[in-house]
Amino acid sequence: MTSITSLPEPRKCICCGARLTSPDRCTYLDEETACYLWNCHKCGCEFESSISMYPETPLRPEIVDEFLPNLLVA
């Protein structure tokens, strides 16, 4: 199994280039890092990728409003 920090092309197999729809598993290593397990159904390649989320990076309000609608119900 290969371990990489990020995919060169999102959602593509690192061996054959086939399109991947979703990771097989996601594990949160801590509050800032997620690890994804990918399995290519075309060539059988298994690999991991990880992403670090930085809480100090501010989100613009319009992005938050679009993807996280107000869920507060009075």
Residue, then its C-alpha position, 0 to 999 in steps of 0.5 A: m500500500t502506498s501512502i501519499t500526502s495529496l493526490p496529484e489529480p483529485r479522484k484518480c488512481i495513482c497507478c492507472g489513472a482511473r476515476l475514483t468515486s469515493p474513498d473506501r474509508c476515512t479516519y481522522l487522526d486528530e482535529e486537523t488531519a484526515c486519512y483516506l483509504w482508496n481502492c481502485h476497482k480497475c487495477g486493484c491498487e490500494f493507497e492512502s492520502s491525507i489532508s490537513m485542515y488548518p483552523e487558523t484559515p478563516l472561511r469567508p461568510e459566503i462560503v459558510d452560508e452556501f455549504l453550511p446553511n443555518l440549522l438553528v431552529a427556534 
